Amino acid sequence: MGLTIENLEEKTGVNRGQLSRFETGKFKTASENLHKLCNYLNIDIWNPPKRVDLGKRLNLFAGRSAKHRDIAEETMRLLEKLELQTSEN
């Protein structure tokens, strides 16, 4: 859309810091400011798209940053450990 964070701040009233957190994925999903931004950009966040394959979701999450990848890997390790423990009982 050719918008800058400054443009969005002016149009939505959402401050640059919050917009930056949205851009990098560091935000609360129930944020009023996120709702304002999505309204301005004409994005319907309250009706999520159809379910996406879990493997694809995990890959998308892990691809966001090195920290996200570490979290995804640790989550998988814990799930695998839990699976082993439950199969032994």
PDB file of N, CA, C and O in Angstrom:
ATOM      1  N   MET A   1       0.818  -1.200   0.000  1.00  0.00           N
ATOM      2  CA  MET A   1       0.000   0.000   0.000  1.00  0.00           C
ATOM      3  C   MET A   1       0.857   1.257   0.000  1.00  0.00           C
ATOM      4  O   MET A   1       0.335   2.363  -0.149  1.00  0.00           O
ATOM      5  N   GLY A   2       2.157   1.100   0.165  1.00  0.00           N
ATOM      6  CA  GLY A   2       3.055   2.244   0.131  1.00  0.00           C
ATOM      7  C   GLY A   2       2.984   3.122   1.364  1.00  0.00           C
ATOM      8  O   GLY A   2       3.345   4.297   1.305  1.00  0.00           O
ATOM      9  N   LEU A   3       2.524   2.572   2.482  1.00  0.00           N
ATOM     10  CA  LEU A   3       2.398   3.355   3.713  1.00  0.00           C
ATOM     11  C   LEU A   3       3.624   3.167   4.592  1.00  0.00           C
ATOM     12  O   LEU A   3       4.231   2.096   4.621  1.00  0.00           O
ATOM     13  N   THR A   4       3.974   4.220   5.300  1.00  0.00           N
ATOM     14  CA  THR A   4       5.046   4.133   6.281  1.00  0.00           C
ATOM     15  C   THR A   4       4.414   4.047   7.665  1.00  0.00           C
ATOM     16  O   THR A   4       3.217   4.280   7.830  1.00  0.00           O
ATOM     17  N   ILE A   5       5.223   3.713   8.642  1.00  0.00           N
ATOM     18  CA  ILE A   5       4.726   3.686  10.020  1.00  0.00           C
ATOM     19  C   ILE A   5       4.220   5.074  10.405  1.00  0.00           C
ATOM     20  O   ILE A   5       3.227   5.199  11.122  1.00  0.00           O
ATOM     21  N   GLU A   6       4.896   6.103   9.935  1.00  0.00           N
ATOM     22  CA  GLU A   6       4.475   7.467  10.226  1.00  0.00           C
ATOM     23  C   GLU A   6       3.084   7.751   9.641  1.00  0.00           C
ATOM     24  O   GLU A   6       2.241   8.366  10.293  1.00  0.00           O
ATOM     25  N   ASN A   7       2.856   7.288   8.390  1.00  0.00           N
ATOM     26  CA  ASN A   7       1.533   7.454   7.769  1.00  0.00           C
ATOM     27  C   ASN A   7       0.460   6.751   8.587  1.00  0.00           C
ATOM     28  O   ASN A   7      -0.604   7.313   8.848  1.00  0.00           O
ATOM     29  N   LEU A   8       0.748   5.521   8.989  1.00  0.00           N
ATOM     30  CA  LEU A   8      -0.234   4.750   9.756  1.00  0.00           C
ATOM     31  C   LEU A   8      -0.509   5.386  11.112  1.00  0.00           C
ATOM     32  O   LEU A   8      -1.646   5.395  11.584  1.00  0.00           O
ATOM     33  N   GLU A   9       0.544   5.920  11.737  1.00  0.00           N
ATOM     34  CA  GLU A   9       0.358   6.595  13.024  1.00  0.00           C
ATOM     35  C   GLU A   9      -0.598   7.781  12.861  1.00  0.00           C
ATOM     36  O   GLU A   9      -1.509   7.979  13.665  1.00  0.00           O
ATOM     37  N   GLU A  10      -0.375   8.544  11.826  1.00  0.00           N
ATOM     38  CA  GLU A  10      -1.210   9.717  11.563  1.00  0.00           C
ATOM     39  C   GLU A  10      -2.663   9.320  11.260  1.00  0.00           C
ATOM     40  O   GLU A  10      -3.594   9.950  11.760  1.00  0.00           O
ATOM     41  N   LYS A  11      -2.851   8.295  10.456  1.00  0.00           N
ATOM     42  CA  LYS A  11      -4.196   7.897  10.017  1.00  0.00           C
ATOM     43  C   LYS A  11      -4.984   7.163  11.093  1.00  0.00           C
ATOM     44  O   LYS A  11      -6.207   7.290  11.160  1.00  0.00           O
ATOM     45  N   THR A  12      -4.283   6.381  11.952  1.00  0.00           N
ATOM     46  CA  THR A  12      -4.988   5.533  12.918  1.00  0.00           C
ATOM     47  C   THR A  12      -4.936   6.044  14.357  1.00  0.00           C
ATOM     48  O   THR A  12      -5.769   5.667  15.182  1.00  0.00           O
ATOM     49  N   GLY A  13      -3.960   6.899  14.657  1.00  0.00           N
ATOM     50  CA  GLY A  13      -3.786   7.343  16.035  1.00  0.00           C
ATOM     51  C   GLY A  13      -3.025   6.337  16.885  1.00  0.00           C
ATOM     52  O   GLY A  13      -2.880   6.538  18.091  1.00  0.00           O
ATOM     53  N   VAL A  14      -2.540   5.265  16.285  1.00  0.00           N
ATOM     54  CA  VAL A  14      -1.753   4.254  16.987  1.00  0.00           C
ATOM     55  C   VAL A  14      -0.292   4.688  16.927  1.00  0.00           C
ATOM     56  O   VAL A  14       0.222   4.994  15.851  1.00  0.00           O
ATOM     57  N   ASN A  15       0.386   4.718  18.090  1.00  0.00           N
ATOM     58  CA  ASN A  15       1.756   5.245  18.103  1.00  0.00           C
ATOM     59  C   ASN A  15       2.745   4.324  17.394  1.00  0.00           C
ATOM     60  O   ASN A  15       2.501   3.129  17.226  1.00  0.00           O
ATOM     61  N   ARG A  16       3.849   4.904  16.992  1.00  0.00           N
ATOM     62  CA  ARG A  16       4.859   4.201  16.191  1.00  0.00           C
ATOM     63  C   ARG A  16       5.402   2.959  16.881  1.00  0.00           C
ATOM     64  O   ARG A  16       5.635   1.936  16.237  1.00  0.00           O
ATOM     65  N   GLY A  17       5.605   3.048  18.195  1.00  0.00           N
ATOM     66  CA  GLY A  17       6.125   1.898  18.933  1.00  0.00           C
ATOM     67  C   GLY A  17       5.191   0.702  18.825  1.00  0.00           C
ATOM     68  O   GLY A  17       5.633  -0.424  18.598  1.00  0.00           O
ATOM     69  N   GLN A  18       3.892   0.955  18.990  1.00  0.00           N
ATOM     70  CA  GLN A  18       2.904  -0.121  18.887  1.00  0.00           C
ATOM     71  C   GLN A  18       2.854  -0.663  17.459  1.00  0.00           C
ATOM     72  O   GLN A  18       2.784  -1.876  17.259  1.00  0.00           O
ATOM     73  N   LEU A  19       2.889   0.213  16.480  1.00  0.00           N
ATOM     74  CA  LEU A  19       2.889  -0.226  15.084  1.00  0.00           C
ATOM     75  C   LEU A  19       4.107  -1.093  14.792  1.00  0.00           C
ATOM     76  O   LEU A  19       4.011  -2.088  14.073  1.00  0.00           O
ATOM     77  N   SER A  20       5.245  -0.715  15.349  1.00  0.00           N
ATOM     78  CA  SER A  20       6.463  -1.492  15.158  1.00  0.00           C
ATOM     79  C   SER A  20       6.311  -2.882  15.777  1.00  0.00           C
ATOM     80  O   SER A  20       6.755  -3.873  15.197  1.00  0.00           O
ATOM     81  N   ARG A  21       5.680  -2.954  16.962  1.00  0.00           N
ATOM     82  CA  ARG A  21       5.452  -4.262  17.591  1.00  0.00           C
ATOM     83  C   ARG A  21       4.523  -5.125  16.739  1.00  0.00           C
ATOM     84  O   ARG A  21       4.725  -6.334  16.629  1.00  0.00           O
ATOM     85  N   PHE A  22       3.515  -4.512  16.141  1.00  0.00           N
ATOM     86  CA  PHE A  22       2.633  -5.256  15.238  1.00  0.00           C
ATOM     87  C   PHE A  22       3.441  -5.804  14.062  1.00  0.00           C
ATOM     88  O   PHE A  22       3.285  -6.959  13.664  1.00  0.00           O
ATOM     89  N   GLU A  23       4.303  -4.953  13.518  1.00  0.00           N
ATOM     90  CA  GLU A  23       5.079  -5.324  12.342  1.00  0.00           C
ATOM     91  C   GLU A  23       6.014  -6.499  12.627  1.00  0.00           C
ATOM     92  O   GLU A  23       6.253  -7.333  11.753  1.00  0.00           O
ATOM     93  N   THR A  24       6.541  -6.563  13.856  1.00  0.00           N
ATOM     94  CA  THR A  24       7.490  -7.619  14.213  1.00  0.00           C
ATOM     95  C   THR A  24       6.833  -8.794  14.924  1.00  0.00           C
ATOM     96  O   THR A  24       7.512  -9.749  15.303  1.00  0.00           O
ATOM     97  N   GLY A  25       5.513  -8.731  15.108  1.00  0.00           N
ATOM     98  CA  GLY A  25       4.808  -9.848  15.721  1.00  0.00           C
ATOM     99  C   GLY A  25       4.857  -9.871  17.235  1.00  0.00           C
ATOM    100  O   GLY A  25       4.538 -10.896  17.838  1.00  0.00           O
ATOM    101  N   LYS A  26       5.243  -8.777  17.867  1.00  0.00           N
ATOM    102  CA  LYS A  26       5.338  -8.710  19.329  1.00  0.00           C
ATOM    103  C   LYS A  26       4.171  -7.900  19.873  1.00  0.00           C
ATOM    104  O   LYS A  26       4.336  -6.743  20.261  1.00  0.00           O
ATOM    105  N   PHE A  27       2.982  -8.515  19.902  1.00  0.00           N
ATOM    106  CA  PHE A  27       1.795  -7.786  20.325  1.00  0.00           C
ATOM    107  C   PHE A  27       0.769  -8.729  20.930  1.00  0.00           C
ATOM    108  O   PHE A  27       0.846  -9.946  20.761  1.00  0.00           O
ATOM    109  N   LYS A  28      -0.186  -8.151  21.633  1.00  0.00           N
ATOM    110  CA  LYS A  28      -1.308  -8.914  22.165  1.00  0.00           C
ATOM    111  C   LYS A  28      -2.382  -8.966  21.090  1.00  0.00           C
ATOM    112  O   LYS A  28      -2.683  -7.952  20.461  1.00  0.00           O
ATOM    113  N   THR A  29      -2.953 -10.127  20.879  1.00  0.00           N
ATOM    114  CA  THR A  29      -3.928 -10.266  19.807  1.00  0.00           C
ATOM    115  C   THR A  29      -5.243  -9.556  20.100  1.00  0.00           C
ATOM    116  O   THR A  29      -6.003  -9.268  19.176  1.00  0.00           O
ATOM    117  N   ALA A  30      -5.524  -9.272  21.355  1.00  0.00           N
ATOM    118  CA  ALA A  30      -6.799  -8.629  21.698  1.00  0.00           C
ATOM    119  C   ALA A  30      -6.641  -7.114  21.870  1.00  0.00           C
ATOM    120  O   ALA A  30      -7.419  -6.494  22.595  1.00  0.00           O
ATOM    121  N   SER A  31      -5.676  -6.533  21.234  1.00  0.00           N
ATOM    122  CA  SER A  31      -5.370  -5.119  21.377  1.00  0.00           C
ATOM    123  C   SER A  31      -6.379  -4.227  20.649  1.00  0.00           C
ATOM    124  O   SER A  31      -6.744  -4.493  19.504  1.00  0.00           O
ATOM    125  N   GLU A  32      -6.815  -3.186  21.317  1.00  0.00           N
ATOM    126  CA  GLU A  32      -7.698  -2.201  20.678  1.00  0.00           C
ATOM    127  C   GLU A  32      -6.974  -1.512  19.524  1.00  0.00           C
ATOM    128  O   GLU A  32      -7.573  -1.221  18.489  1.00  0.00           O
ATOM    129  N   ASN A  33      -5.673  -1.253  19.715  1.00  0.00           N
ATOM    130  CA  ASN A  33      -4.898  -0.613  18.648  1.00  0.00           C
ATOM    131  C   ASN A  33      -4.758  -1.517  17.426  1.00  0.00           C
ATOM    132  O   ASN A  33      -4.754  -1.031  16.295  1.00  0.00           O
ATOM    133  N   LEU A  34      -4.643  -2.818  17.641  1.00  0.00           N
ATOM    134  CA  LEU A  34      -4.592  -3.742  16.509  1.00  0.00           C
ATOM    135  C   LEU A  34      -5.916  -3.685  15.751  1.00  0.00           C
ATOM    136  O   LEU A  34      -5.938  -3.711  14.520  1.00  0.00           O
ATOM    137  N   HIS A  35      -6.999  -3.609  16.484  1.00  0.00           N
ATOM    138  CA  HIS A  35      -8.315  -3.503  15.854  1.00  0.00           C
ATOM    139  C   HIS A  35      -8.411  -2.217  15.020  1.00  0.00           C
ATOM    140  O   HIS A  35      -8.929  -2.238  13.904  1.00  0.00           O
ATOM    141  N   LYS A  36      -7.910  -1.096  15.564  1.00  0.00           N
ATOM    142  CA  LYS A  36      -7.918   0.179  14.817  1.00  0.00           C
ATOM    143  C   LYS A  36      -7.120   0.051  13.521  1.00  0.00           C
ATOM    144  O   LYS A  36      -7.563   0.474  12.453  1.00  0.00           O
ATOM    145  N   LEU A  37      -5.935  -0.542  13.644  1.00  0.00           N
ATOM    146  CA  LEU A  37      -5.068  -0.689  12.473  1.00  0.00           C
ATOM    147  C   LEU A  37      -5.731  -1.573  11.421  1.00  0.00           C
ATOM    148  O   LEU A  37      -5.739  -1.241  10.236  1.00  0.00           O
ATOM    149  N   CYS A  38      -6.278  -2.683  11.858  1.00  0.00           N
ATOM    150  CA  CYS A  38      -6.926  -3.593  10.907  1.00  0.00           C
ATOM    151  C   CYS A  38      -8.142  -2.947  10.258  1.00  0.00           C
ATOM    152  O   CYS A  38      -8.394  -3.158   9.072  1.00  0.00           O
ATOM    153  N   ASN A  39      -8.888  -2.172  11.013  1.00  0.00           N
ATOM    154  CA  ASN A  39     -10.018  -1.455  10.421  1.00  0.00           C
ATOM    155  C   ASN A  39      -9.537  -0.510   9.328  1.00  0.00           C
ATOM    156  O   ASN A  39     -10.115  -0.463   8.242  1.00  0.00           O
ATOM    157  N   TYR A  40      -8.479   0.244   9.614  1.00  0.00           N
ATOM    158  CA  TYR A  40      -7.957   1.183   8.632  1.00  0.00           C
ATOM    159  C   TYR A  40      -7.470   0.458   7.369  1.00  0.00           C
ATOM    160  O   TYR A  40      -7.692   0.921   6.250  1.00  0.00           O
ATOM    161  N   LEU A  41      -6.802  -0.690   7.571  1.00  0.00           N
ATOM    162  CA  LEU A  41      -6.250  -1.444   6.442  1.00  0.00           C
ATOM    163  C   LEU A  41      -7.281  -2.373   5.811  1.00  0.00           C
ATOM    164  O   LEU A  41      -6.986  -3.082   4.849  1.00  0.00           O
ATOM    165  N   ASN A  42      -8.492  -2.360   6.364  1.00  0.00           N
ATOM    166  CA  ASN A  42      -9.581  -3.191   5.826  1.00  0.00           C
ATOM    167  C   ASN A  42      -9.268  -4.678   5.938  1.00  0.00           C
ATOM    168  O   ASN A  42      -9.506  -5.448   5.007  1.00  0.00           O
ATOM    169  N   ILE A  43      -8.725  -5.073   7.104  1.00  0.00           N
ATOM    170  CA  ILE A  43      -8.398  -6.470   7.384  1.00  0.00           C
ATOM    171  C   ILE A  43      -9.346  -6.963   8.465  1.00  0.00           C
ATOM    172  O   ILE A  43      -9.461  -6.345   9.523  1.00  0.00           O
ATOM    173  N   ASP A  44     -10.018  -8.063   8.205  1.00  0.00           N
ATOM    174  CA  ASP A  44     -10.957  -8.630   9.164  1.00  0.00           C
ATOM    175  C   ASP A  44     -10.218  -9.648  10.031  1.00  0.00           C
ATOM    176  O   ASP A  44     -10.029 -10.796   9.629  1.00  0.00           O
ATOM    177  N   ILE A  45      -9.801  -9.218  11.226  1.00  0.00           N
ATOM    178  CA  ILE A  45      -9.053 -10.124  12.106  1.00  0.00           C
ATOM    179  C   ILE A  45      -9.969 -10.966  12.976  1.00  0.00           C
ATOM    180  O   ILE A  45      -9.517 -11.927  13.600  1.00  0.00           O
ATOM    181  N   TRP A  46     -11.223 -10.628  13.027  1.00  0.00           N
ATOM    182  CA  TRP A  46     -12.125 -11.338  13.939  1.00  0.00           C
ATOM    183  C   TRP A  46     -12.716 -12.576  13.297  1.00  0.00           C
ATOM    184  O   TRP A  46     -13.348 -13.378  13.985  1.00  0.00           O
ATOM    185  N   ASN A  47     -12.535 -12.753  12.027  1.00  0.00           N
ATOM    186  CA  ASN A  47     -12.951 -13.967  11.326  1.00  0.00           C
ATOM    187  C   ASN A  47     -11.722 -14.565  10.674  1.00  0.00           C
ATOM    188  O   ASN A  47     -11.435 -14.286   9.510  1.00  0.00           O
ATOM    189  N   PRO A  48     -10.987 -15.394  11.425  1.00  0.00           N
ATOM    190  CA  PRO A  48      -9.740 -15.926  10.882  1.00  0.00           C
ATOM    191  C   PRO A  48      -9.989 -16.797   9.651  1.00  0.00           C
ATOM    192  O   PRO A  48     -11.085 -17.326   9.465  1.00  0.00           O
ATOM    193  N   PRO A  49      -8.966 -16.936   8.821  1.00  0.00           N
ATOM    194  CA  PRO A  49      -9.110 -17.777   7.633  1.00  0.00           C
ATOM    195  C   PRO A  49      -9.305 -19.231   8.032  1.00  0.00           C
ATOM    196  O   PRO A  49      -9.139 -19.596   9.196  1.00  0.00           O
ATOM    197  N   LYS A  50      -9.656 -20.048   7.063  1.00  0.00           N
ATOM    198  CA  LYS A  50      -9.836 -21.472   7.320  1.00  0.00           C
ATOM    199  C   LYS A  50      -8.584 -22.045   7.950  1.00  0.00           C
ATOM    200  O   LYS A  50      -7.489 -21.501   7.808  1.00  0.00           O
ATOM    201  N   ARG A  51      -8.767 -23.148   8.646  1.00  0.00           N
ATOM    202  CA  ARG A  51      -7.636 -23.794   9.329  1.00  0.00           C
ATOM    203  C   ARG A  51      -6.511 -24.098   8.349  1.00  0.00           C
ATOM    204  O   ARG A  51      -6.735 -24.554   7.228  1.00  0.00           O
ATOM    205  N   VAL A  52      -5.302 -23.831   8.808  1.00  0.00           N
ATOM    206  CA  VAL A  52      -4.110 -24.104   8.018  1.00  0.00           C
ATOM    207  C   VAL A  52      -3.456 -25.349   8.597  1.00  0.00           C
ATOM    208  O   VAL A  52      -3.479 -25.556   9.810  1.00  0.00           O
ATOM    209  N   ASP A  53      -2.885 -26.162   7.755  1.00  0.00           N
ATOM    210  CA  ASP A  53      -2.179 -27.366   8.182  1.00  0.00           C
ATOM    211  C   ASP A  53      -1.244 -27.031   9.343  1.00  0.00           C
ATOM    212  O   ASP A  53      -0.528 -26.030   9.303  1.00  0.00           O
ATOM    213  N   LEU A  54      -1.254 -27.868  10.371  1.00  0.00           N
ATOM    214  CA  LEU A  54      -0.456 -27.618  11.568  1.00  0.00           C
ATOM    215  C   LEU A  54       1.037 -27.520  11.256  1.00  0.00           C
ATOM    216  O   LEU A  54       1.736 -26.673  11.811  1.00  0.00           O
ATOM    217  N   GLY A  55       1.524 -28.388  10.366  1.00  0.00           N
ATOM    218  CA  GLY A  55       2.934 -28.325   9.985  1.00  0.00           C
ATOM    219  C   GLY A  55       3.283 -27.000   9.316  1.00  0.00           C
ATOM    220  O   GLY A  55       4.344 -26.426   9.560  1.00  0.00           O
ATOM    221  N   LYS A  56       2.385 -26.534   8.482  1.00  0.00           N
ATOM    222  CA  LYS A  56       2.604 -25.250   7.812  1.00  0.00           C
ATOM    223  C   LYS A  56       2.600 -24.116   8.835  1.00  0.00           C
ATOM    224  O   LYS A  56       3.426 -23.207   8.765  1.00  0.00           O
ATOM    225  N   ARG A  57       1.661 -24.175   9.791  1.00  0.00           N
ATOM    226  CA  ARG A  57       1.611 -23.144  10.839  1.00  0.00           C
ATOM    227  C   ARG A  57       2.898 -23.123  11.644  1.00  0.00           C
ATOM    228  O   ARG A  57       3.433 -22.055  11.942  1.00  0.00           O
ATOM    229  N   LEU A  58       3.402 -24.314  11.998  1.00  0.00           N
ATOM    230  CA  LEU A  58       4.637 -24.398  12.765  1.00  0.00           C
ATOM    231  C   LEU A  58       5.805 -23.825  11.967  1.00  0.00           C
ATOM    232  O   LEU A  58       6.633 -23.095  12.513  1.00  0.00           O
ATOM    233  N   ASN A  59       5.873 -24.154  10.678  1.00  0.00           N
ATOM    234  CA  ASN A  59       6.940 -23.605   9.837  1.00  0.00           C
ATOM    235  C   ASN A  59       6.848 -22.092   9.718  1.00  0.00           C
ATOM    236  O   ASN A  59       7.868 -21.404   9.762  1.00  0.00           O
ATOM    237  N   LEU A  60       5.636 -21.566   9.569  1.00  0.00           N
ATOM    238  CA  LEU A  60       5.465 -20.115   9.494  1.00  0.00           C
ATOM    239  C   LEU A  60       5.913 -19.454  10.791  1.00  0.00           C
ATOM    240  O   LEU A  60       6.598 -18.431  10.774  1.00  0.00           O
ATOM    241  N   PHE A  61       5.519 -20.052  11.921  1.00  0.00           N
ATOM    242  CA  PHE A  61       5.911 -19.513  13.224  1.00  0.00           C
ATOM    243  C   PHE A  61       7.426 -19.545  13.382  1.00  0.00           C
ATOM    244  O   PHE A  61       8.037 -18.546  13.762  1.00  0.00           O
ATOM    245  N   ALA A  62       8.032 -20.696  13.089  1.00  0.00           N
ATOM    246  CA  ALA A  62       9.477 -20.851  13.254  1.00  0.00           C
ATOM    247  C   ALA A  62      10.258 -19.925  12.330  1.00  0.00           C
ATOM    248  O   ALA A  62      11.389 -19.554  12.642  1.00  0.00           O
ATOM    249  N   GLY A  63       9.674 -19.551  11.208  1.00  0.00           N
ATOM    250  CA  GLY A  63      10.362 -18.700  10.253  1.00  0.00           C
ATOM    251  C   GLY A  63      10.366 -17.223  10.586  1.00  0.00           C
ATOM    252  O   GLY A  63      11.003 -16.434   9.888  1.00  0.00           O
ATOM    253  N   ARG A  64       9.664 -16.835  11.642  1.00  0.00           N
ATOM    254  CA  ARG A  64       9.597 -15.408  11.988  1.00  0.00           C
ATOM    255  C   ARG A  64      10.915 -14.840  12.477  1.00  0.00           C
ATOM    256  O   ARG A  64      11.271 -13.708  12.152  1.00  0.00           O
ATOM    257  N   SER A  65      11.637 -15.628  13.257  1.00  0.00           N
ATOM    258  CA  SER A  65      12.922 -15.164  13.792  1.00  0.00           C
ATOM    259  C   SER A  65      13.647 -16.347  14.410  1.00  0.00           C
ATOM    260  O   SER A  65      13.082 -17.432  14.544  1.00  0.00           O
ATOM    261  N   ALA A  66      14.896 -16.132  14.784  1.00  0.00           N
ATOM    262  CA  ALA A  66      15.663 -17.188  15.448  1.00  0.00           C
ATOM    263  C   ALA A  66      15.001 -17.559  16.779  1.00  0.00           C
ATOM    264  O   ALA A  66      14.965 -18.731  17.153  1.00  0.00           O
ATOM    265  N   LYS A  67      14.491 -16.579  17.473  1.00  0.00           N
ATOM    266  CA  LYS A  67      13.816 -16.842  18.756  1.00  0.00           C
ATOM    267  C   LYS A  67      12.568 -17.701  18.540  1.00  0.00           C
ATOM    268  O   LYS A  67      12.316 -18.636  19.300  1.00  0.00           O
ATOM    269  N   HIS A  68      11.797 -17.386  17.514  1.00  0.00           N
ATOM    270  CA  HIS A  68      10.611 -18.187  17.211  1.00  0.00           C
ATOM    271  C   HIS A  68      11.005 -19.627  16.867  1.00  0.00           C
ATOM    272  O   HIS A  68      10.335 -20.575  17.278  1.00  0.00           O
ATOM    273  N   ARG A  69      12.089 -19.782  16.117  1.00  0.00           N
ATOM    274  CA  ARG A  69      12.550 -21.126  15.761  1.00  0.00           C
ATOM    275  C   ARG A  69      12.947 -21.897  17.011  1.00  0.00           C
ATOM    276  O   ARG A  69      12.602 -23.070  17.150  1.00  0.00           O
ATOM    277  N   ASP A  70      13.667 -21.253  17.916  1.00  0.00           N
ATOM    278  CA  ASP A  70      14.063 -21.905  19.167  1.00  0.00           C
ATOM    279  C   ASP A  70      12.834 -22.346  19.961  1.00  0.00           C
ATOM    280  O   ASP A  70      12.802 -23.450  20.505  1.00  0.00           O
ATOM    281  N   ILE A  71      11.830 -21.480  20.023  1.00  0.00           N
ATOM    282  CA  ILE A  71      10.597 -21.807  20.749  1.00  0.00           C
ATOM    283  C   ILE A  71       9.895 -22.993  20.092  1.00  0.00           C
ATOM    284  O   ILE A  71       9.429 -23.898  20.785  1.00  0.00           O
ATOM    285  N   ALA A  72       9.817 -22.994  18.770  1.00  0.00           N
ATOM    286  CA  ALA A  72       9.168 -24.094  18.050  1.00  0.00           C
ATOM    287  C   ALA A  72       9.912 -25.408  18.288  1.00  0.00           C
ATOM    288  O   ALA A  72       9.288 -26.445  18.512  1.00  0.00           O
ATOM    289  N   GLU A  73      11.226 -25.364  18.240  1.00  0.00           N
ATOM    290  CA  GLU A  73      12.011 -26.581  18.467  1.00  0.00           C
ATOM    291  C   GLU A  73      11.834 -27.097  19.886  1.00  0.00           C
ATOM    292  O   GLU A  73      11.676 -28.301  20.089  1.00  0.00           O
ATOM    293  N   GLU A  74      11.858 -26.211  20.864  1.00  0.00           N
ATOM    294  CA  GLU A  74      11.677 -26.620  22.260  1.00  0.00           C
ATOM    295  C   GLU A  74      10.273 -27.180  22.483  1.00  0.00           C
ATOM    296  O   GLU A  74      10.100 -28.155  23.214  1.00  0.00           O
ATOM    297  N   THR A  75       9.284 -26.571  21.861  1.00  0.00           N
ATOM    298  CA  THR A  75       7.915 -27.072  21.966  1.00  0.00           C
ATOM    299  C   THR A  75       7.822 -28.482  21.408  1.00  0.00           C
ATOM    300  O   THR A  75       7.193 -29.346  22.019  1.00  0.00           O
ATOM    301  N   MET A  76       8.437 -28.729  20.261  1.00  0.00           N
ATOM    302  CA  MET A  76       8.416 -30.067  19.665  1.00  0.00           C
ATOM    303  C   MET A  76       9.132 -31.075  20.556  1.00  0.00           C
ATOM    304  O   MET A  76       8.666 -32.203  20.714  1.00  0.00           O
ATOM    305  N   ARG A  77      10.271 -30.673  21.145  1.00  0.00           N
ATOM    306  CA  ARG A  77      10.983 -31.578  22.058  1.00  0.00           C
ATOM    307  C   ARG A  77      10.095 -31.964  23.238  1.00  0.00           C
ATOM    308  O   ARG A  77      10.043 -33.129  23.633  1.00  0.00           O
ATOM    309  N   LEU A  78       9.397 -30.976  23.795  1.00  0.00           N
ATOM    310  CA  LEU A  78       8.520 -31.253  24.932  1.00  0.00           C
ATOM    311  C   LEU A  78       7.348 -32.143  24.539  1.00  0.00           C
ATOM    312  O   LEU A  78       6.972 -33.038  25.297  1.00  0.00           O
ATOM    313  N   LEU A  79       6.766 -31.910  23.365  1.00  0.00           N
ATOM    314  CA  LEU A  79       5.665 -32.757  22.897  1.00  0.00           C
ATOM    315  C   LEU A  79       6.128 -34.194  22.662  1.00  0.00           C
ATOM    316  O   LEU A  79       5.421 -35.143  22.999  1.00  0.00           O
ATOM    317  N   GLU A  80       7.303 -34.345  22.089  1.00  0.00           N
ATOM    318  CA  GLU A  80       7.845 -35.686  21.862  1.00  0.00           C
ATOM    319  C   GLU A  80       8.131 -36.390  23.180  1.00  0.00           C
ATOM    320  O   GLU A  80       7.878 -37.587  23.313  1.00  0.00           O
ATOM    321  N   LYS A  81       8.650 -35.661  24.145  1.00  0.00           N
ATOM    322  CA  LYS A  81       8.912 -36.231  25.473  1.00  0.00           C
ATOM    323  C   LYS A  81       7.602 -36.654  26.135  1.00  0.00           C
ATOM    324  O   LYS A  81       7.521 -37.732  26.724  1.00  0.00           O
ATOM    325  N   LEU A  82       6.594 -35.819  26.040  1.00  0.00           N
ATOM    326  CA  LEU A  82       5.285 -36.139  26.601  1.00  0.00           C
ATOM    327  C   LEU A  82       4.691 -37.375  25.929  1.00  0.00           C
ATOM    328  O   LEU A  82       4.103 -38.231  26.591  1.00  0.00           O
ATOM    329  N   GLU A  83       4.851 -37.458  24.617  1.00  0.00           N
ATOM    330  CA  GLU A  83       4.339 -38.618  23.882  1.00  0.00           C
ATOM    331  C   GLU A  83       5.009 -39.901  24.360  1.00  0.00           C
ATOM    332  O   GLU A  83       4.345 -40.921  24.539  1.00  0.00           O
ATOM    333  N   LEU A  84       6.324 -39.852  24.567  1.00  0.00           N
ATOM    334  CA  LEU A  84       7.054 -41.025  25.069  1.00  0.00           C
ATOM    335  C   LEU A  84       6.556 -41.416  26.462  1.00  0.00           C
ATOM    336  O   LEU A  84       6.343 -42.595  26.744  1.00  0.00           O
ATOM    337  N   GLN A  85       6.376 -40.435  27.313  1.00  0.00           N
ATOM    338  CA  GLN A  85       5.927 -40.711  28.685  1.00  0.00           C
ATOM    339  C   GLN A  85       4.535 -41.327  28.696  1.00  0.00           C
ATOM    340  O   GLN A  85       4.276 -42.247  29.472  1.00  0.00           O
ATOM    341  N   THR A  86       3.642 -40.838  27.855  1.00  0.00           N
ATOM    342  CA  THR A  86       2.284 -41.371  27.852  1.00  0.00           C
ATOM    343  C   THR A  86       2.221 -42.749  27.209  1.00  0.00           C
ATOM    344  O   THR A  86       1.360 -43.553  27.566  1.00  0.00           O
ATOM    345  N   SER A  87       3.118 -43.039  26.267  1.00  0.00           N
ATOM    346  CA  SER A  87       3.099 -44.353  25.635  1.00  0.00           C
ATOM    347  C   SER A  87       3.708 -45.418  26.553  1.00  0.00           C
ATOM    348  O   SER A  87       3.422 -46.606  26.403  1.00  0.00           O
ATOM    349  N   GLU A  88       4.539 -44.993  27.495  1.00  0.00           N
ATOM    350  CA  GLU A  88       5.152 -45.924  28.441  1.00  0.00           C
ATOM    351  C   GLU A  88       4.160 -46.322  29.532  1.00  0.00           C
ATOM    352  O   GLU A  88       4.342 -47.357  30.173  1.00  0.00           O
ATOM    353  N   ASN A  89       3.127 -45.531  29.755  1.00  0.00           N
ATOM    354  CA  ASN A  89       2.159 -45.815  30.838  1.00  0.00           C
ATOM    355  C   ASN A  89       1.012 -46.619  30.395  1.00  0.00           C
ATOM    356  O   ASN A  89       0.129 -46.929  31.195  1.00  0.00           O
TER     357      ASN A  89
END
